[in-house]
Amino acid sequence: MKTNRDWEKLVRRMELLMRLKSFPVAFKLMEKKEALSEIPFMRQMTHKVTLCQLITIVRTFDWTVGAVAGDFISPMCPSIVGLTDLPEVFKDGTFRSIVWAKTRKDGQKYENSIPRLPAGRYQAVALAPLVYNPFDPDIVLIYANPAQMMLLINSLQFEDYQVMEFYCVGESSCSDAIARCYLTQKPSLSIPCYGERRYGHAQDEELVMALPAGMMDKALKGMEALYKRGIRYPISYAGAELDVTQAFPMSYSGMKQIEEIRGKDNRILLGVTGGIASGKTTVARMLKDLGAPIIDFDLLSRLVVEPEKAAWKEIVAFFGEQVLLDNRTLDRKKLSEIVFRDPEKRKKLESFIHPRIHDEFTRQFKEFTTKDPNVIIQVIVPLLLEANLQHLFHKILLVYIPEEMQVERLMERDQISREMAANILKAQWPIEGKKEYADFIVDNSGSLGETKKQVEEIWKNLIALQKEKPGE
């Protein structure tokens, strides 16, 4: 059976980020049972089974399996996924009252609460490890512990936030994951029931989430973004008995600092960013001509590592004098080569430089705001979004050109090959993805006159915004 996309890369990355113990399960319902034969490596069990057994066979044995209504031990499993209807002895509550409910009335209420797909709508179900591209699934089942599930929930909520509501009917809770996901087309989390733990071998710590297949990209995109912001699994413990102030994210401990930077007067801090070779300097000059002084993080990063300054001393002490040129300034090319190969050394380098950049940034913006409380300051930060610094600014301006134009301009500017230019771009966020974070976008792919017209319009908007601020 042909698939419309290659699922392997997405699944492998999600497995790595979540540290999953078992395969994500591709789950598909078939209107015709003959469709099972079109799926490569399909197996149908020779004995009666439960649905949770099939799921476990897939996620731990990495088999591809299928079933029709008659393959199940009881009508309960196939009734949940629309392969058959329930007999009257189930509908009237008798079945549930034998073990799970006190009376037949309670059992009937129980049975009626279980979400089910319309009886007879489908003739077969197919399950397989999604990573092998067996077919395009309707939904995907992921089994994980509560901490891993919290990461998955956070990832789904990262963009277009929604509160997630989850249910548990009790026994037959696979219906909460599978049927409810089909019916609502939303992610559905459930606690595997007693039966799934006894017969399907779900582990004590495991939960299950069903996701519409179309939401897998959203989940991974959110997970990648959170990873860059330090939200990862396994979760590192700060220490329950310790003062955890320093372990809290800056969004908790640094709010006072953010308020100080943004101020309560009429100042506006405009974060200016864009892709490499997009023309940030050109746009910055235009804004400066209109009255916006510049703080350039590239210049700050050079200023704080001048010979004998604190950051320079720490870098030399850690990396050795091999990273110095004859004039005692840093050999940036050599330093870049070292940290490019070693993420831990890159983090160490950033720990030396970033606090000093922030200190110098704070000093400069205070100098500007002391002179003029109504100043509009433009702060040029090439990797503003990659470094997650957008919270510092009132507004974000993105200087945009199409990616192909970035490649051409970079080749011309630095006299490098197309391959090298493309590799440099890969180290940054794609410029198209930066658009959604921007309050203003300057399309710099046209003439200087067209760019200037856009900048002047943005300046008018900033002045209008400033007038709306209460100030003090």
C-alpha positions as CSV (number, residue, x, y, z in Angstrom):
1,M,0.0,0.0,0.0
2,K,1.5,3.3,-1.1
3,T,1.9,6.1,1.4
4,N,1.6,9.8,0.6
5,R,4.7,10.7,2.6
6,D,7.8,9.3,4.2
7,W,7.1,9.0,8.0
8,E,10.5,7.6,9.0
9,K,12.4,10.9,9.6
10,L,9.6,12.4,11.7
11,V,9.2,9.3,13.8
12,R,12.9,8.8,14.4
13,R,13.3,12.3,15.5
14,M,10.3,12.1,17.9
15,E,11.6,8.8,19.3
16,L,14.9,10.5,20.0
17,L,13.4,13.6,21.6
18,M,10.9,11.7,23.8
19,R,13.2,8.7,24.4
20,L,10.3,6.3,23.6
21,K,10.6,2.7,24.7
22,S,8.2,1.4,22.0
23,F,7.3,2.2,18.4
24,P,4.6,4.8,17.7
25,V,1.7,2.7,16.2
26,A,0.1,3.6,12.9
27,F,-3.7,2.8,13.2
28,K,-6.0,2.6,10.2
29,L,-9.6,1.4,9.8
30,M,-10.6,-0.2,6.5
31,E,-14.1,0.0,4.9
32,K,-13.3,-3.2,3.0
33,K,-11.5,-6.1,4.6
34,E,-9.8,-7.0,1.3
35,A,-7.6,-3.9,1.7
36,L,-5.6,-5.7,4.4
37,S,-3.9,-7.8,1.7
38,E,-2.5,-4.7,0.1
39,I,-0.4,-3.9,3.1
40,P,3.2,-5.3,3.0
41,F,4.2,-7.9,5.7
42,M,0.6,-8.1,7.0
43,R,-0.1,-10.8,9.6
44,Q,-3.5,-12.0,10.9
45,M,-3.3,-14.0,14.2
46,T,-4.4,-17.6,14.0
47,H,-6.1,-17.4,17.4
48,K,-8.6,-15.0,19.0
49,V,-7.1,-11.7,20.3
50,T,-7.9,-8.5,22.1
51,L,-7.2,-5.1,20.5
52,C,-4.7,-4.2,23.2
53,Q,-2.7,-7.4,22.4
54,L,-2.4,-6.3,18.7
55,I,-1.2,-2.9,19.8
56,T,1.5,-4.4,22.0
57,I,2.6,-6.8,19.2
58,V,3.1,-3.8,16.9
59,R,4.8,-1.5,19.4
60,T,7.2,-4.1,20.8
61,F,7.6,-6.9,18.2
62,D,7.5,-4.4,15.3
63,W,5.0,-6.6,13.4
64,T,2.3,-5.4,11.0
65,V,-1.0,-6.9,12.0
66,G,-4.7,-6.7,11.0
67,A,-8.0,-8.1,12.1
68,V,-11.7,-8.3,11.3
69,A,-14.5,-8.5,13.8
70,G,-14.4,-12.3,14.0
71,D,-10.7,-12.3,15.1
72,F,-11.5,-10.8,18.5
73,I,-12.3,-12.7,21.7
74,S,-15.3,-10.5,22.5
75,P,-17.5,-8.1,20.7
76,M,-16.2,-5.4,23.0
77,C,-13.0,-4.5,21.1
78,P,-14.5,-4.5,17.6
79,S,-17.5,-2.5,18.7
80,I,-15.3,0.3,19.9
81,V,-13.8,0.8,16.4
82,G,-17.0,0.3,14.4
83,L,-16.4,-3.3,13.2
84,T,-19.6,-4.7,14.8
85,D,-22.5,-3.8,17.1
86,L,-22.8,-4.9,20.7
87,P,-25.2,-7.8,21.6
88,E,-28.2,-6.8,23.9
89,V,-26.6,-8.6,26.9
90,F,-23.9,-5.9,26.7
91,K,-26.2,-3.0,26.0
92,D,-28.5,-3.7,28.9
93,G,-25.6,-3.6,31.4
94,T,-25.4,-7.3,32.2
95,F,-21.8,-7.7,31.0
96,R,-20.5,-4.8,33.1
97,S,-22.5,-5.8,36.2
98,I,-20.7,-9.1,36.4
99,V,-17.4,-7.5,37.5
100,W,-17.2,-3.7,36.9
101,A,-20.5,-2.3,38.1
102,K,-22.7,-2.9,41.2
103,T,-26.0,-3.2,39.3
104,R,-27.2,-3.7,35.8
105,K,-28.4,-0.1,35.8
106,D,-24.9,1.0,36.7
107,G,-23.5,-1.3,34.0
108,Q,-25.9,0.2,31.4
109,K,-24.8,3.7,32.3
110,Y,-21.2,2.5,32.1
111,E,-21.7,1.0,28.6
112,N,-23.5,4.1,27.3
113,S,-20.6,6.3,28.3
114,I,-18.0,4.4,26.2
115,P,-17.3,6.3,22.9
116,R,-17.7,4.1,19.9
117,L,-17.5,4.5,16.1
118,P,-20.7,3.8,14.2
119,A,-21.3,0.0,14.1
120,G,-20.6,-1.6,10.7
121,R,-18.8,1.4,9.3
122,Y,-15.6,-0.5,8.9
123,Q,-14.7,-4.1,8.2
124,A,-11.1,-4.3,9.3
125,V,-8.4,-2.7,11.3
126,A,-4.6,-2.4,10.4
127,L,-1.8,-1.6,12.8
128,A,1.9,-1.3,12.2
129,P,5.1,0.6,13.3
130,L,4.7,4.0,11.7
131,V,8.4,4.3,11.1
132,Y,8.3,1.7,8.4
133,N,5.8,3.6,6.2
134,P,3.3,0.7,6.1
135,F,0.3,2.9,5.1
136,D,-1.0,6.4,5.8
137,P,-2.6,6.1,9.2
138,D,-5.8,7.7,10.5
139,I,-4.4,8.1,13.9
140,V,-1.1,7.4,15.7
141,L,-0.8,5.8,19.2
142,I,2.1,6.8,21.4
143,Y,2.8,5.0,24.7
144,A,4.9,6.9,27.2
145,N,5.4,7.7,30.9
146,P,3.7,10.8,32.4
147,A,6.8,13.0,32.1
148,Q,7.1,12.1,28.4
149,M,3.4,12.7,27.9
150,M,3.7,16.1,29.5
151,L,6.4,17.0,27.0
152,L,4.1,15.8,24.1
153,I,1.2,17.9,25.5
154,N,3.4,21.0,25.8
155,S,4.6,20.4,22.2
156,L,1.0,20.3,20.9
157,Q,0.1,23.4,22.9
158,F,3.2,25.4,21.8
159,E,1.4,26.9,18.8
160,D,-2.3,27.7,18.5
161,Y,-2.7,26.9,22.2
162,Q,-5.7,24.9,23.4
163,V,-6.6,23.5,26.8
164,M,-6.6,19.7,26.5
165,E,-9.4,17.8,28.1
166,F,-9.0,14.1,28.7
167,Y,-11.3,11.3,29.8
168,C,-11.2,7.9,31.4
169,V,-14.3,5.6,31.2
170,G,-12.4,3.1,33.4
171,E,-12.3,-0.4,31.9
172,S,-12.2,-0.3,28.1
173,S,-10.3,3.0,28.3
174,C,-8.7,2.2,24.9
175,S,-12.0,3.8,23.7
176,D,-11.0,7.1,25.2
177,A,-7.8,7.1,23.2
178,I,-8.8,5.5,19.9
179,A,-12.6,6.1,19.4
180,R,-12.5,9.6,21.0
181,C,-9.6,10.7,18.8
182,Y,-11.5,9.5,15.7
183,L,-14.7,11.2,16.8
184,T,-13.2,14.6,17.8
185,Q,-10.2,14.7,15.6
186,K,-8.2,15.9,18.6
187,P,-5.4,14.4,20.6
188,S,-6.8,12.1,23.3
189,L,-4.9,10.9,26.3
190,S,-6.0,8.0,28.5
191,I,-4.8,5.7,31.3
192,P,-4.5,2.1,30.0
193,C,-7.1,0.0,31.8
194,Y,-6.7,-3.2,33.9
195,G,-7.4,-5.3,30.8
196,E,-4.7,-3.6,28.7
197,R,-2.2,-4.1,31.5
198,R,-3.1,-7.7,32.1
199,Y,-3.6,-8.8,28.5
200,G,-1.8,-6.1,26.5
201,H,1.1,-5.8,28.9
202,A,0.9,-2.0,29.2
203,Q,3.4,-1.1,31.9
204,D,2.6,0.4,35.3
205,E,3.9,3.8,34.4
206,E,2.6,4.0,30.8
207,L,-0.1,6.3,29.4
208,V,-1.4,6.3,25.9
209,M,-2.2,9.2,23.5
210,A,-3.9,8.9,20.2
211,L,-3.1,11.7,17.7
212,P,-4.8,12.4,14.4
213,A,-2.0,11.6,11.9
214,G,-2.1,15.2,10.6
215,M,-1.0,16.5,14.0
216,M,2.3,14.6,14.1
217,D,4.1,17.4,12.3
218,K,2.7,20.0,14.8
219,A,3.8,17.8,17.7
220,L,7.3,17.5,16.4
221,K,7.6,21.2,15.5
222,G,6.6,22.2,19.0
223,M,8.9,19.6,20.5
224,E,11.9,21.0,18.5
225,A,11.1,24.5,19.6
226,L,10.8,23.5,23.2
227,Y,14.1,21.6,23.0
228,K,15.9,24.8,21.8
229,R,14.4,26.5,24.9
230,G,15.7,23.9,27.3
231,I,12.5,21.8,27.8
232,R,13.7,18.3,27.3
233,Y,13.3,14.7,28.3
234,P,14.6,13.2,30.5
235,I,13.9,16.1,32.9
236,S,16.9,17.1,35.0
237,Y,16.1,17.5,38.7
238,A,16.9,20.8,40.4
239,G,16.8,19.3,43.9
240,A,13.7,19.3,46.0
241,E,15.5,20.4,49.1
242,L,17.6,23.1,47.5
243,D,17.1,26.8,46.7
244,V,16.0,26.4,43.0
245,T,16.0,30.1,42.2
246,Q,18.9,29.8,39.7
247,A,17.4,26.7,38.1
248,F,14.1,28.5,37.2
249,P,13.7,29.7,33.6
250,M,14.4,33.4,33.0
251,S,10.7,33.8,32.3
252,Y,10.2,33.4,36.1
253,S,13.3,35.0,37.6
254,G,13.9,37.6,34.9
255,M,10.5,39.4,34.8
256,K,11.8,42.3,36.8
257,Q,14.7,42.6,34.4
258,I,12.4,42.6,31.4
259,E,10.2,45.3,33.0
260,E,13.3,47.3,33.6
261,I,14.4,47.0,29.9
262,R,10.9,47.8,28.5
263,G,10.4,50.5,31.0
264,K,7.2,52.4,31.9
265,D,7.9,55.5,29.9
266,N,7.3,55.9,26.1
267,R,10.4,54.2,25.0
268,I,10.1,51.5,22.3
269,L,12.6,48.8,21.9
270,L,12.4,47.4,18.3
271,G,14.2,44.0,17.8
272,V,15.5,43.9,14.3
273,T,16.4,40.5,12.8
274,G,16.4,38.6,9.6
275,G,18.2,35.9,7.7
276,I,21.9,36.2,6.8
277,A,22.5,38.5,3.8
278,S,18.9,39.8,4.0
279,G,19.9,43.5,4.3
280,K,19.5,44.2,8.0
281,T,22.2,46.9,7.9
282,T,20.5,48.7,5.1
283,V,17.2,48.8,6.9
284,A,18.9,49.8,10.2
285,R,20.5,52.8,8.4
286,M,17.1,53.9,7.1
287,L,15.6,53.6,10.6
288,K,18.6,55.6,12.0
289,D,18.0,58.4,9.5
290,L,14.4,58.5,10.8
291,G,15.6,58.9,14.4
292,A,16.2,55.4,15.8
293,P,19.6,54.9,17.5
294,I,21.2,51.5,17.0
295,I,22.4,48.8,19.4
296,D,24.1,46.1,17.3
297,F,24.6,42.7,19.0
298,D,27.3,41.8,16.5
299,L,29.3,44.8,17.6
300,L,28.6,44.1,21.2
301,S,29.9,40.5,20.8
302,R,33.2,41.9,19.5
303,L,33.4,44.6,22.1
304,V,33.1,42.3,25.1
305,V,35.9,40.0,23.9
306,E,38.6,42.6,23.3
307,P,42.0,41.7,24.8
308,E,42.2,41.7,28.6
309,K,38.4,42.1,29.1
310,A,36.7,39.6,31.4
311,A,35.2,37.4,28.7
312,W,38.5,37.3,26.8
313,K,40.3,36.1,29.9
314,E,37.8,33.3,30.5
315,I,37.9,32.2,26.9
316,V,41.7,32.0,26.8
317,A,41.8,30.2,30.2
318,F,39.3,27.6,28.9
319,F,40.4,27.1,25.3
320,G,44.0,28.0,25.6
321,E,46.2,30.5,23.6
322,Q,45.6,28.5,20.5
323,V,42.5,30.6,19.9
324,L,44.5,33.9,19.8
325,L,46.0,35.7,16.8
326,D,49.4,37.3,16.9
327,N,47.9,40.6,18.0
328,R,46.2,38.8,21.0
329,T,42.7,39.2,19.6
330,L,40.6,36.1,19.3
331,D,40.9,33.9,16.2
332,R,37.2,33.8,15.5
333,K,37.6,31.3,12.7
334,K,39.5,28.8,14.8
335,L,37.1,29.3,17.7
336,S,34.1,28.7,15.5
337,E,35.7,25.5,14.2
338,I,36.1,24.2,17.7
339,V,32.6,24.9,19.0
340,F,31.0,23.8,15.7
341,R,32.2,20.3,16.4
342,D,31.4,20.3,20.1
343,P,28.0,21.5,21.4
344,E,29.3,21.4,25.0
345,K,32.1,23.7,24.2
346,R,29.8,26.0,22.4
347,K,27.6,26.3,25.5
348,K,30.7,27.1,27.5
349,L,31.7,29.8,25.1
350,E,28.2,31.3,25.2
351,S,28.4,31.3,29.0
352,F,31.5,33.5,28.8
353,I,30.1,35.9,26.2
354,H,26.3,36.2,26.6
355,P,26.2,37.7,30.1
356,R,28.7,40.4,29.1
357,I,26.7,41.2,25.9
358,H,23.6,41.6,28.1
359,D,25.4,43.9,30.5
360,E,26.7,46.1,27.6
361,F,23.3,46.1,26.0
362,T,21.7,47.2,29.3
363,R,24.4,50.0,29.7
364,Q,23.7,51.3,26.2
365,F,19.9,51.3,26.3
366,K,20.0,53.1,29.7
367,E,22.3,55.7,28.1
368,F,19.7,56.3,25.3
369,T,16.7,56.3,27.6
370,T,18.3,58.7,30.1
371,K,18.8,61.2,27.3
372,D,15.3,60.7,25.8
373,P,12.6,58.7,27.6
374,N,10.6,58.8,24.3
375,V,13.3,57.2,22.2
376,I,12.7,54.4,19.7
377,I,15.8,52.2,19.9
378,Q,16.5,49.6,17.3
379,V,18.4,46.5,18.5
380,I,19.9,44.5,15.7
381,V,20.1,40.8,16.7
382,P,20.8,38.4,13.8
383,L,19.9,35.3,15.9
384,L,17.2,37.0,17.9
385,L,14.6,34.2,17.5
386,E,17.2,31.4,17.6
387,A,18.3,32.7,21.0
388,N,14.7,33.2,22.2
389,L,15.2,36.9,23.0
390,Q,11.9,38.2,21.5
391,H,10.5,38.8,25.0
392,L,13.0,41.7,25.6
393,F,11.4,43.9,22.9
394,H,8.1,45.7,22.4
395,K,8.0,44.8,18.7
396,I,10.0,42.6,16.3
397,L,10.9,43.7,12.8
398,L,12.0,41.0,10.3
399,V,14.1,41.9,7.2
400,Y,13.0,39.4,4.7
401,I,14.2,38.1,1.3
402,P,13.4,34.7,-0.2
403,E,15.8,31.9,0.6
404,E,17.2,31.6,-2.9
405,M,18.0,35.3,-2.9
406,Q,19.8,34.8,0.5
407,V,22.0,32.1,-1.2
408,E,22.8,34.3,-4.2
409,R,23.6,37.4,-2.0
410,L,25.7,35.3,0.4
411,M,27.7,33.8,-2.5
412,E,28.4,37.2,-3.9
413,R,29.2,38.9,-0.6
414,D,31.5,36.3,0.8
415,Q,32.8,34.9,-2.5
416,I,31.8,31.3,-1.5
417,S,30.3,28.3,-3.3
418,R,26.5,27.7,-3.5
419,E,26.9,24.5,-1.4
420,M,28.8,26.5,1.4
421,A,26.2,29.2,1.3
422,A,23.4,26.7,1.6
423,N,25.1,25.0,4.5
424,I,25.5,28.3,6.4
425,L,21.7,28.9,5.9
426,K,20.9,25.5,7.4
427,A,22.5,26.6,10.7
428,Q,19.8,29.3,11.1
429,W,16.0,29.0,11.2
430,P,14.4,29.1,7.8
431,I,13.5,32.7,7.1
432,E,9.9,31.7,6.2
433,G,9.5,30.3,9.7
434,K,10.5,33.6,11.2
435,K,7.6,35.5,9.7
436,E,5.1,34.3,12.3
437,Y,7.1,35.9,15.1
438,A,7.4,39.3,13.4
439,D,5.2,42.3,14.1
440,F,6.6,44.1,11.1
441,I,8.1,42.6,7.9
442,V,10.3,44.5,5.5
443,D,10.5,42.7,2.1
444,N,14.0,43.7,1.0
445,S,13.9,41.8,-2.3
446,G,13.1,44.8,-4.4
447,S,14.6,48.2,-5.0
448,L,16.0,50.5,-2.3
449,G,13.1,52.8,-2.9
450,E,10.6,50.1,-2.2
451,T,12.4,49.1,1.0
452,K,12.6,52.7,2.1
453,K,8.8,53.2,1.6
454,Q,8.1,50.1,3.8
455,V,10.5,51.4,6.5
456,E,8.9,54.8,6.6
457,E,5.4,53.2,7.0
458,I,6.7,51.1,9.9
459,W,8.1,54.2,11.5
460,K,4.7,55.9,11.3
461,N,3.2,52.8,13.0
462,L,5.8,53.0,15.8
463,I,5.1,56.7,16.4
464,A,1.4,55.9,16.5
465,L,2.0,53.1,18.9
466,Q,4.1,55.3,21.1
467,K,1.3,57.8,21.4
468,E,-1.0,55.0,22.6
469,K,1.3,54.1,25.4
470,P,0.3,55.5,28.8
471,G,3.9,56.6,29.8
472,E,4.8,58.1,33.2
